[in-house]
Amino acid sequence: MINVDLAFVIQLINFLILILVLNILLYKPIRKVLAERQGRIAEAKSRAEAVDQDVQAKMAEYDARLKEMKSGASDERGVLVKEAQAEEAVILDAARKEAADTLATIRDRVAKEAAAARVLLQEQAKGLSVDICEKVLGRSL
């Protein structure tokens, strides 16, 4: 059987004082540290989420600017290609005209030389025909 005497009451009071002292010296500081830690963790999580959202926003902005620059570069490349094609056409036209002028000059020169050669050959043919006739006939014409 259990005897409830003065020792039991003293131990009960001693136990309650121990709980009070432990609560003041141990449990409250530990709970306070745990609460502060929980608060810091929550704050760190919110900062991490804010940074993540900021990074996502900057990545979206970067992608948008990259697409814009690519389309701008594509448009500029198209303009430059058109300008190059126009310049190529001008250069080719100038080269064709110069080639045609040179060809016409060469044809004129060849025609003049051919006419001069014909005249010279006709004169030589007349002289040769006279010489041949003189030799065949044996007398001068």
Secondary structure, DSSP 4 states (H G I P E B T S, - for coil): -----HHHHHHHHHHHHHHHHHIIIIIHHHHHHHHHHHHHHHHHHHHHHHHHHHHHHHHHHHHHHHHHHHHHHHHHHHHHHHHHHHHHHHHHHHHHHHHHHHHHHHHHHHHHHHHHHHHHHHHHHHHHHHHHHHHHHTS--
